[in-house]
Amino acid sequence: MNLDHALGRQTSAATERGTMARLGSNLAFASISQILRYAAPLLIYPFLTRKLGVEAFGAFSTIMAVGLMCSVFVEFGYGLMSVRELASGDRKATAAVVFELCLGRGIMLLAVAAWLAVICHYVDLLPDWPSYFAALAIALVYGHSASWYYIAMERSKGLAALDLCCSLGTFALILFCVRGPGHVLLAVWIFVIPLFLNAVYGHIQAVRSYGFQFVPISSLFASMAQSLRFFFFTGFPSLTNRWSVVALAIWSEPLQVVYFSAGEKLTTAAINSTVPITRILLPRISRMMAGDPSAAYSEIRKFTVIVAGLYLGAAIATVALSKLIFTLMFGAKLAAGYPVFAAQMVMVPFAATSRVLAQVGFTTFKKEGFCAVVFIASTMAYIVMSTLLAKDGGGIGIGSARAVVELIVFAVFIRSFVRIGRDMKRGGDPNPSFMDMGK
């Protein structure tokens, strides 16, 4: 009996070591993929600011911002929903998921194309039809990303390799093809081509792995209704980022668009640097939740405190060195925009910690609905505030408004999370109702 027990312990320890090694490997490659996705623009944009010039770079930034905002609607929450559904392992069900995802995103792309055409007809947002189609192409390639397939199959290494190829290809094409202010649209299409090839290849691999099962129209609309919940949860924070540049393009000066767009690349990269960690840790904490909710809560709390501390320290240092960083990244011609960048950086600790707490904490406690309501309300409030401040406040006004909104979201999330911990200590329900969480 003792021998069997010892062998069992050795086997369990070996399994745990294997699990941790796999977790570390996935985390490393997921981090590489995320770094590549956001580091490439940070390398390319300084080059573009110098080659295109201030005015042309403002036009480029507007097209990219419009396309990225539209891509949130095209994606429509299908990515996260599909990862969860594909984990079931039912080949018939997963084949249907692939069909629903492809057709659902296709329908959303057509809707977005019509919506954008109407907006551009009444609002001076994009100057001409070539710019419209370029923005739509950005929406297509980002909205139809196949990263969901690699995440569901736990092929982080493959995703990192493809992202590396895309980044190198884009950088090389930009470096050798973009020569002056007249190459604005060329620069946009250079971003599109590698991402399009990447998406096509990923979807072909997904069909080979899962199949492609046609479903009735009723099932398709049911899946769209389900993905809507994930869209509210994941899409609205992204819309907040994209709306900032669009608001400045409509109501402020072109130079403010350039300043804010340049700084937004840095702040978005900082916030999204938490994505690989949350993706990897979410399954682990979910398993802990099933066995020991108190331990899961403690792990979430520890992780949240660490992230908050790291990002707060980094933000303080970045604001103090904002003039030096902004000038080194984007050149002396844009050096005057460093106060806009400093205002943008204030919200980073709040936004990053809120995303971690929502995606790891509240998701574990099955409170996606609560997070969705908070993000919807905060996005609506930010749209109103930024619309009022864009004309007179410029980039600094919008950056300050974003900081205020993110601080409020952070406070609401912390208060609700502390409430869950108190209920657990009293032996109450660790998954309180939405109304209780607001008390």
C-alpha angles and dihedrals in degrees: 000000000000090000092050090048091050092048090049091052092049091050091048091049091049091049091050091050090050091049092049091047091051090046091051092047093049091046092051095050093041088053091049090051092049093046091050092048092056102025093060094064089045088059096040100044097061088053091048094049089057098042100040099038127224099292096044092044088054090055090047091050092050093052091048093047093050091047094048092048090051090048089064089062093044091052088047096180093296094125098062093037092051093051089056094046095046090055088072092079094216102138094204092049094044092049088054090049091057091051093047092049095049096044094039092054090045091055091048091051091056091048091049091048091054093044093049092049090054092047092049090049093059102028127053093234106124119027101219147353095273088058090047092054092044091054090046090052090054089051090050099051097041094040092049096047113150095212089113089069095054092045092050091048091044090236098143091149092058092047091050091050093051092046089052091052091048093048094048092045093050093046093049093048093047091047095051103032109038110080109153151346092299092066098072095116092040089057091052093050090048087061090049102051101061092042091050092053090046092052094047092050092047093051091049089053091047092054090048092051101040106018127227117269120184115226133196119268090250091059091048093055090044090056090048090052090051093047089052089072091054090046091057089049100045105018104055096062088052091049089056090058095046096044093061095068092040091053091051091047090055102040109017140054123288091242090060089053090055094047095047095042091052093050092043091063090060097043094045091050089051095051095043092050085086093062099086092049095049092046092053099040098044095077092046095051090044089058090049089051091057092054106028118009092184092056090047091051091050091049092051091048092050092048092047093051091049093050092046092051095046095047094044091053092045092048093051091050092046094050090050090052096034095119093052094043095046093047093048092048101043107019138251093288090067097036091108089068095070094102088060090052091048090052090050093051093059092075096049099089092048095045095045094048092046092052091050093047091048098045098040104023110034093032089057089052089047095244100135089130092057091049091047092055092048093049093046092050093046093048092050091048091049093049090054094046095046092048090055095044102039098083100048103018098043118185094337092053093049092044090052091048090052091051091052093049093047091048090054092048090049092051092049092050094047092049092050093046092051088050090056090051093051091050090051092051090051090050093252131138111301087204103055121186120267092253091052092051091057094055 
